[in-house]
């Protein structure tokens, strides 16, 4: 059983990456397909300290944007992706999708928005594949 723990860890990590990759890809695809393109202005940043698994703390700057939706309602919302805090007052392209009283927003033509899912999916397939190969070799 002890020999299988490493294989199971590879499978669990791979499964986690695959789940995250498919979830983010499907969410972004839904917003890109059904959302509305507009410009938003970065009006401020919210600084947050986030600890990693080792307990090391990192500082991230999440932009707070202001935009007007197609109904003429001006909205202010924090984005979920970190940015350089020197970009204040810059205009960025966004795509938003209103769901009930909240907006789901992705930045249009952002490198991370496009490639993060691919990175997670590739990592998921690699870890899962290694776990499966190791399991097959043990049996």
VEXLUM-457738 format. One record per atom (N, C-alpha, C): residue in one letter; z, y, x. Coordinates in steps of 0.2 Angstrom, whole numbers, padded with zeros to 4 digits, always signed. Example, Ala and Ser with C-alpha at 12.3 -4.5 7.8 and 13.67 -1.06 7.14 Angstrom:
REM residues 2
a+0039-0028+0066
a+0039-0022+0062
a+0039-0016+0066
s+0035-0011+0064
s+0036-0005+0068
s+0039+0000+0064
END
This chain:
REM residues 139
x+0000-0006+0004
x+0000+0000+0000
x+0000+0006+0004
x+0004+0006+0010
x+0004+0012+0014
x-0003+0014+0017
x-0007+0009+0018
x-0014+0010+0020
x-0018+0013+0015
x-0016+0013+0009
x-0021+0016+0004
x-0019+0023+0002
x-0013+0026+0005
x-0011+0032+0003
x-0016+0038+0006
x-0018+0037+0012
x-0023+0042+0014
x-0030+0042+0010
x-0032+0036+0008
x-0038+0036+0004
x-0037+0039-0003
x-0031+0038-0006
x-0029+0041-0012
x-0029+0048-0012
x-0026+0051-0006
x-0026+0058-0005
x-0033+0061-0005
x-0037+0058-0001
x-0044+0060-0001
x-0047+0060-0008
x-0046+0055-0012
x-0049+0055-0019
x-0046+0061-0023
x-0039+0062-0023
x-0036+0067-0027
x-0038+0074-0025
x-0039+0075-0018
x-0041+0082-0016
x-0048+0083-0018
x-0052+0078-0017
x-0059+0078-0019
x-0060+0079-0027
x-0056+0076-0031
x-0056+0077-0038
x-0054+0084-0040
x-0049+0087-0036
x-0047+0093-0038
x-0052+0098-0036
x-0055+0098-0030
x-0061+0102-0029
x-0067+0102-0034
x-0068+0095-0036
x-0074+0095-0041
x-0072+0098-0047
x-0066+0097-0050
x-0064+0100-0056
x-0064+0108-0055
x-0061+0110-0050
x-0061+0118-0049
x-0069+0120-0049
x-0073+0117-0045
x-0080+0119-0044
x-0084+0119-0051
x-0083+0113-0055
x-0086+0113-0061
x-0083+0118-0066
x-0077+0119-0066
x-0074+0124-0071
x-0076+0131-0070
x-0076+0133-0063
x-0078+0140-0062
x-0086+0141-0063
x-0090+0135-0061
x-0097+0136-0062
x-0098+0137-0070
x-0095+0133-0074
x-0096+0133-0081
x-0094+0140-0084
x-0088+0142-0082
x-0086+0149-0084
x-0091+0154-0082
x-0093+0154-0076
x-0097+0159-0074
x-0104+0159-0077
x-0107+0153-0078
x-0113+0152-0081
x-0113+0154-0088
x-0107+0153-0092
x-0107+0155-0099
x-0107+0163-0099
x-0103+0166-0094
x-0103+0174-0094
x-0110+0176-0092
x-0113+0173-0087
x-0120+0176-0085
x-0125+0175-0091
x-0124+0170-0094
x-0129+0168-0100
x-0128+0173-0106
x-0122+0173-0108
x-0121+0177-0114
x-0118+0184-0113
x-0117+0186-0107
x-0113+0192-0106
x-0118+0198-0106
x-0115+0204-0105
x-0119+0210-0105
x-0118+0214-0098
x-0123+0216-0095
x-0123+0219-0089
x-0122+0226-0090
x-0118+0229-0085
x-0116+0236-0085
x-0114+0238-0078
x-0112+0244-0077
x-0109+0247-0071
x-0102+0248-0072
x-0098+0247-0067
x-0091+0249-0068
x-0089+0253-0061
x-0084+0257-0062
x-0081+0261-0056
x-0075+0258-0054
x-0074+0257-0048
x-0067+0255-0045
x-0063+0261-0045
x-0058+0261-0049
x-0053+0267-0050
x-0047+0266-0046
x-0045+0260-0044
x-0039+0259-0041
x-0038+0252-0038
x-0033+0250-0035
x-0032+0243-0032
x-0025+0241-0034
x-0024+0235-0035
x-0017+0232-0036
x-0016+0228-0030
x-0011+0229-0026
x-0009+0225-0020
x-0005+0220-0022
x-0007+0214-0020
x-0002+0208-0022
x-0001+0204-0016
x+0005+0201-0015
x+0006+0197-0009
x+0006+0189-0012
x+0002+0185-0009
x+0002+0178-0011
x+0004+0174-0005
x+0008+0169-0007
x+0010+0164-0002
x+0006+0158-0002
x+0004+0155+0004
x+0000+0149+0004
x+0005+0143+0004
x+0002+0137+0005
x+0006+0131+0005
x+0012+0131+0010
x+0010+0134+0016
x+0015+0134+0022
x+0020+0140+0021
x+0020+0144+0016
x+0025+0149+0015
x+0023+0155+0018
x+0017+0156+0021
x+0014+0162+0024
x+0011+0166+0019
x+0013+0173+0019
x+0011+0178+0014
x+0005+0182+0016
x+0000+0182+0012
x-0006+0186+0013
x-0006+0192+0008
x-0009+0197+0010
x-0009+0203+0005
x-0017+0204+0003
x-0017+0204-0004
x-0024+0205-0007
x-0024+0211-0011
x-0030+0214-0011
x-0031+0220-0015
x-0036+0218-0021
x-0034+0218-0027
x-0038+0217-0033
x-0040+0223-0036
x-0047+0224-0037
x-0049+0231-0039
x-0048+0231-0047
x-0046+0237-0049
x-0045+0239-0056
x-0051+0243-0057
x-0055+0241-0062
x-0061+0244-0064
x-0061+0248-0071
x-0066+0252-0071
x-0066+0256-0078
x-0074+0255-0080
x-0075+0253-0086
x-0082+0253-0088
x-0082+0254-0096
x-0088+0256-0098
x-0089+0257-0106
x-0093+0251-0108
x-0090+0248-0113
x-0094+0242-0116
x-0099+0245-0121
x-0103+0240-0124
x-0109+0243-0128
x-0107+0246-0134
x-0101+0245-0136
x-0098+0248-0142
x-0095+0255-0141
x-0096+0257-0135
x-0093+0264-0133
x-0086+0264-0131
x-0083+0258-0131
x-0076+0258-0129
x-0075+0258-0122
x-0071+0262-0119
x-0069+0263-0112
x-0064+0258-0110
x-0065+0253-0106
x-0060+0248-0104
x-0058+0249-0097
x-0052+0247-0095
x-0049+0247-0088
x-0046+0240-0088
x-0048+0236-0082
x-0046+0230-0081
x-0046+0228-0074
x-0041+0224-0072
x-0041+0221-0065
x-0045+0215-0064
x-0049+0215-0059
x-0054+0209-0057
x-0049+0204-0054
x-0052+0198-0054
x-0048+0192-0051
x-0050+0191-0044
x-0055+0195-0041
x-0057+0194-0034
x-0055+0199-0030
x-0053+0198-0024
x-0051+0203-0019
x-0056+0207-0017
x-0055+0213-0015
x-0060+0218-0012
x-0057+0222-0007
x-0061+0225-0003
x-0059+0230+0002
x-0056+0236-0001
x-0050+0238+0000
x-0047+0244-0004
x-0051+0250-0002
x-0055+0251+0003
x-0058+0257+0004
x-0064+0258+0000
x-0066+0254-0005
x-0071+0254-0010
x-0070+0258-0016
x-0064+0262-0016
x-0062+0266-0022
x-0067+0271-0024
x-0068+0272-0030
x-0073+0276-0033
x-0080+0274-0033
x-0081+0268-0030
x-0088+0265-0030
x-0090+0262-0036
x-0097+0262-0038
x-0099+0259-0044
x-0101+0252-0042
x-0100+0247-0046
x-0102+0240-0045
x-0105+0237-0051
x-0110+0232-0050
x-0113+0229-0056
x-0108+0224-0058
x-0107+0223-0065
x-0103+0218-0068
x-0107+0215-0074
x-0105+0209-0076
x-0107+0206-0082
x-0101+0204-0086
x-0100+0207-0092
x-0094+0205-0096
x-0095+0202-0102
x-0091+0198-0104
x-0091+0194-0111
x-0085+0195-0114
x-0085+0198-0120
x-0079+0199-0124
x-0077+0193-0128
x-0071+0191-0127
x-0068+0185-0131
x-0062+0188-0134
x-0062+0188-0141
x-0057+0191-0145
x-0055+0198-0142
x-0049+0199-0139
x-0047+0206-0137
x-0047+0206-0129
x-0050+0201-0126
x-0050+0201-0119
x-0058+0201-0116
x-0058+0203-0110
x-0065+0203-0107
x-0065+0198-0101
x-0070+0194-0101
x-0071+0190-0095
x-0076+0193-0091
x-0075+0195-0085
x-0079+0199-0081
x-0081+0195-0074
x-0087+0195-0072
x-0090+0193-0066
x-0094+0199-0063
x-0093+0199-0056
x-0097+0204-0052
x-0104+0201-0052
x-0109+0205-0053
x-0116+0203-0053
x-0118+0203-0046
x-0122+0198-0044
x-0125+0197-0037
x-0119+0198-0032
x-0114+0195-0033
x-0108+0194-0028
x-0109+0188-0024
x-0108+0188-0018
x-0109+0182-0014
x-0104+0176-0016
x-0098+0178-0016
x-0093+0173-0018
x-0094+0171-0025
x-0096+0175-0030
x-0097+0172-0037
x-0102+0167-0037
x-0107+0168-0032
x-0113+0163-0032
x-0111+0157-0028
x-0108+0158-0023
x-0107+0152-0018
x-0100+0148-0018
x-0095+0151-0021
x-0089+0148-0021
x-0089+0141-0024
x-0093+0141-0030
x-0093+0135-0034
x-0097+0129-0030
x-0102+0131-0026
x-0106+0126-0022
x-0101+0124-0016
x-0097+0128-0013
x-0093+0126-0008
x-0088+0121-0011
x-0085+0123-0016
x-0080+0118-0019
x-0083+0111-0021
x-0089+0112-0024
x-0092+0105-0026
x-0094+0101-0020
x-0097+0104-0015
x-0098+0100-0009
x-0092+0097-0006
x-0087+0101-0005
x-0080+0099-0003
x-0078+0093-0007
x-0078+0094-0014
x-0076+0089-0018
x-0080+0082-0017
x-0086+0083-0016
x-0090+0077-0015
x-0089+0073-0009
x-0088+0078-0003
x-0086+0075+0003
x-0080+0071+0003
x-0074+0075+0001
x-0068+0071+0001
x-0068+0065-0004
x-0071+0066-0010
x-0071+0060-0014
x-0075+0054-0011
x-0081+0056-0008
x-0085+0051-0004
x-0081+0047+0001
x-0078+0051+0005
x-0074+0048+0011
x-0068+0044+0008
x-0065+0046+0003
x-0060+0042+0000
x-0063+0035-0003
x-0069+0036-0006
x-0072+0030-0009
x-0074+0025-0003
x-0077+0028+0002
x-0079+0024+0008
x-0073+0020+0011
x-0068+0024+0012
x-0062+0021+0015
x-0059+0015+0011
x-0059+0017+0004
x-0056+0011+0000
x-0061+0005+0000
x-0067+0006+0000
x-0072+0000+0000
x-0070-0004+0007
x-0070+0000+0012
x-0069-0004+0018
x-0062-0007+0019
x-0057-0005+0015
x-0050-0008+0015
x-0050-0015+0011
x-0055-0015+0006
x-0055-0020+0001
x-0058-0026+0004
END
